[in-house]
Amino acid sequence: MKDHLAEDAVAQGDNDEIRAILEDICRMTDMGFAAVARVTDTRWIACQLLDKIAFGLQPGDELEIQTTICNDIRQSGQRVVIDHVDADIQWQTHHTPIMYGFKSYASFPIFLPDGSFFGTLCAIDPHPRAVSGAKVIATMEEYAKRIAQILGNNQTPAG
């Protein structure tokens, strides 16, 4: 049986401008992993990613939705930014950073031009990184909007 959601997510993420955005996020934040993920109420699918830390994912790979912070972002529609998990009372005992071994995290919702939630633009690193500054947040918000435009242009018609 074909998995159209995963196929569509990978096809939409196969874009040079998205790859360039992920490169810039890693350069700007000094984080080793950045991705665009398709997030639904039941699935987290990597659309496109840059992995310099051997996290081990490829486009089309999935994580269990319950193990992701992206699921919280899908529910709230709000970004999550963590400079240092161990120093953040809200996140230091959360199962996701413990399970995946990251110390810094930044994830921003991607809303398509029609207003629907597509997924997230996220970055992680096994080391603490300064990602909560105004410039990083503003840049990542703009990148999430730009990715939404690209994905909106690449959407396959419902059929």
C-alpha positions as CSV (number, residue, x, y, z in Angstrom):
1,M,0.0,0.0,0.0
2,K,1.4,3.4,-1.0
3,D,1.9,6.0,1.7
4,H,0.8,9.1,-0.1
5,L,1.3,11.5,2.9
6,A,5.0,10.5,3.2
7,E,5.5,10.6,-0.6
8,D,3.9,14.1,-0.8
9,A,5.9,15.4,2.2
10,V,9.2,14.3,0.6
11,A,8.2,15.7,-2.8
12,Q,7.2,19.0,-1.3
13,G,10.4,19.3,0.7
14,D,12.6,18.5,-2.3
15,N,13.5,22.1,-2.9
16,D,16.9,23.9,-3.2
17,E,15.6,27.0,-1.4
18,I,14.5,24.9,1.6
19,R,17.9,23.1,1.7
20,A,19.6,26.6,1.7
21,I,17.3,27.7,4.5
22,L,18.3,24.6,6.6
23,E,22.0,25.3,5.9
24,D,21.6,28.9,7.0
25,I,19.8,27.9,10.2
26,C,22.6,25.5,11.1
27,R,25.2,28.2,10.4
28,M,23.3,30.9,12.2
29,T,22.5,28.8,15.4
30,D,25.6,26.5,15.4
31,M,23.1,23.7,15.6
32,G,23.9,20.4,13.8
33,F,20.4,19.3,12.7
34,A,17.6,21.3,11.0
35,A,14.5,19.9,9.4
36,V,11.1,20.7,7.9
37,A,8.6,18.1,9.2
38,R,5.1,17.3,8.1
39,V,3.2,17.0,11.4
40,T,-0.3,15.6,11.7
41,D,-2.2,14.4,14.8
42,T,-0.8,10.9,14.2
43,R,2.5,11.4,12.3
44,W,5.8,13.2,12.1
45,I,7.5,12.9,8.7
46,A,10.8,14.4,7.7
47,C,10.2,16.4,4.5
48,Q,13.8,17.8,4.2
49,L,16.7,17.9,6.6
50,L,20.3,18.7,7.2
51,D,22.0,16.3,9.6
52,K,25.5,17.2,10.7
53,I,25.2,15.3,14.0
54,A,24.3,11.8,12.8
55,F,20.8,12.0,14.2
56,G,20.1,9.4,11.6
57,L,17.0,10.6,9.7
58,Q,16.4,10.9,5.9
59,P,13.6,12.6,4.1
60,G,10.5,10.4,4.4
61,D,11.6,8.9,7.8
62,E,9.2,9.2,10.7
63,L,9.4,9.7,14.4
64,E,6.6,8.6,16.8
65,I,4.4,11.7,17.1
66,Q,4.1,11.3,20.8
67,T,7.9,11.5,21.2
68,T,8.1,14.9,19.6
69,I,7.8,18.5,20.8
70,C,6.4,19.2,17.3
71,N,3.2,17.5,18.4
72,D,2.9,20.2,21.2
73,I,3.5,22.9,18.6
74,R,0.8,21.4,16.3
75,Q,-1.6,21.6,19.2
76,S,-0.7,25.1,20.4
77,G,0.4,26.8,17.2
78,Q,3.3,28.4,19.2
79,R,7.0,28.1,18.7
80,V,9.3,26.4,21.3
81,V,12.8,27.6,21.8
82,I,15.2,26.1,24.3
83,D,18.8,27.3,24.7
84,H,19.8,24.7,27.3
85,V,17.5,21.9,28.3
86,D,19.3,21.3,31.6
87,A,18.8,24.9,32.7
88,D,15.2,25.2,31.6
89,I,12.8,24.0,34.4
90,Q,10.0,23.4,31.9
91,W,12.0,21.1,29.7
92,Q,14.8,19.5,31.9
93,T,12.7,16.4,32.8
94,H,10.7,16.3,29.5
95,H,10.8,12.9,27.9
96,T,11.7,14.2,24.4
97,P,15.1,15.8,25.0
98,I,16.0,12.9,27.3
99,M,15.0,10.3,24.6
100,Y,16.7,12.1,21.7
101,G,19.7,13.5,23.6
102,F,19.5,17.1,22.6
103,K,20.4,20.1,24.8
104,S,19.1,22.9,22.5
105,Y,16.0,23.1,20.4
106,A,14.1,25.5,18.3
107,S,10.9,24.8,16.4
108,F,8.5,27.0,14.6
109,P,5.0,26.2,13.2
110,I,4.6,26.3,9.5
111,F,1.1,27.5,8.4
112,L,0.3,27.2,4.7
113,P,-1.1,30.2,2.8
114,D,-4.6,28.9,3.4
115,G,-4.0,29.0,7.1
116,S,-3.8,25.3,7.7
117,F,-1.1,23.8,9.8
118,F,1.5,21.9,7.8
119,G,4.2,21.1,10.3
120,T,7.4,22.6,11.7
121,L,10.7,24.1,11.0
122,C,12.9,22.7,13.7
123,A,16.6,22.5,14.8
124,I,18.3,20.5,17.5
125,D,21.8,20.0,18.8
126,P,23.4,17.8,21.5
127,H,25.0,20.9,23.0
128,P,23.5,24.1,24.5
129,R,23.1,26.8,21.9
130,A,22.0,30.4,22.1
131,V,18.8,30.2,20.0
132,S,16.4,32.4,22.1
133,G,17.7,35.8,20.9
134,A,15.5,38.2,19.1
135,K,17.5,37.9,15.8
136,V,17.4,34.1,15.7
137,I,13.7,34.0,16.5
138,A,12.8,36.7,13.9
139,T,14.9,34.9,11.2
140,M,13.4,31.5,11.9
141,E,9.9,33.0,11.9
142,E,10.6,34.5,8.5
143,Y,12.1,31.2,7.3
144,A,9.0,29.3,8.5
145,K,6.8,31.8,6.5
146,R,9.0,31.4,3.4
147,I,8.9,27.6,3.6
148,A,5.1,27.8,3.9
149,Q,5.0,29.8,0.7
150,I,7.2,27.2,-1.1
151,L,5.2,24.3,0.3
152,G,1.9,26.0,-0.7
153,N,3.2,26.4,-4.2
154,N,4.3,22.7,-4.3
155,Q,1.1,21.3,-2.9
156,T,-0.5,18.5,-4.9
157,P,-4.2,19.1,-5.5
158,A,-6.5,17.0,-3.5
159,G,-8.0,14.3,-5.6
